[in-house]
Amino acid sequence: MALRTVTRKLGNKFFPLLSSTSHLHSHATSFGFKEVKEEEKAEMVGNVFSNVASNYDLMNDLMSAGLHRLWKDRLVSKLNPFPGMKHLDVAGGTGDVAFRILESINRVKQRGIKRDFEDILEAETKIYVCDINPNMLNVGKQRALQKGFMEDGSLVWVEGNAESLSFQNDTMDGYTIAFGIRNVTHIEKVLSEAHRVLKRGGRFLCLELSHVGIPIFKELYDLYSFSVIPSMGEMVAGDRESYQYLVESIRRFPTQEKFASMIADAGFQKVEYENLVGGVVAIHSGVKI
């Protein structure tokens, strides 16, 4: 694992060509390796996730050999959830990250909160799961019922667009997005919205498939990605094209340094990232000050 810090000054001074503002006036965007009109991308991505929703968690296990569970655990440990927090998990339809946050909060309560205050804190804790795709949200709601997470009202399911959130300014203690931001049309709009809804002192955390820097490992990873994953999607989910897109979308996503500079440009401070498995995934973070 490697932890690197990027300041706002660093992003502006040394990576001017990588600034998110260079994308603001584009009328075309990428859908995997294809160039498509901006207004078409959201619908195309929506179709992908509607197709994969029922097998999403199973395919995550198969594609990552179960490692995605450890990556999400690491994400939540960096968030350091606390009782009474207001948190927004974006692109979190199946609930994987939200469930982990609630479980972490429950462990904190069991360790040190007096019983007299538990009901108050439980009522105050709100984890908002926001996803643009209703099929993904339905999967999450079903899983929440099975796990018993729907009983206390801490989970709130919201169908919404990461680029134009319905939440008010300065209302969230934390914001997470896992394996979602590479699928949006305008990354800079998502980052701006994340900054807007967070309170001062609130933390932004993004877990995303990223770029491998070790040449030999990169060759093996590319071979696995393009040869194995689409075939696996076809065999397990009956959908090769959706998983071909997912593989291609990773290659079109900004590098770790570029994405860190975009986070800084959105107004976040203390921007840093941590590579996991040699850069197969990275966790980026920032604080609203």
Protein Blocks (a to p, Z undefined) as FASTA:
>chain_A
ZZddddfklmmmmmmmlpfklmmmpcbdcehjbccdfklmmmmmmmmmmmmmmmmmmmmm
mmnnommmmmmmmmmmmnopaehiacddehilnommmmmmmmmmmmmmmmmpcfklmmmm
mmmpccddddfblklmmmmmmmmmmnopmmnomaccddddfklccbdehkbfbdcdehkl
mmpmblmlmmmmmmmmpcghiacddddddddfbfklmmmmmmmmmmmmmmmmmmmnopak
lmmmmmmmmmmpccfklmmmmmmmnopahiacddeehilaccdddddZZ
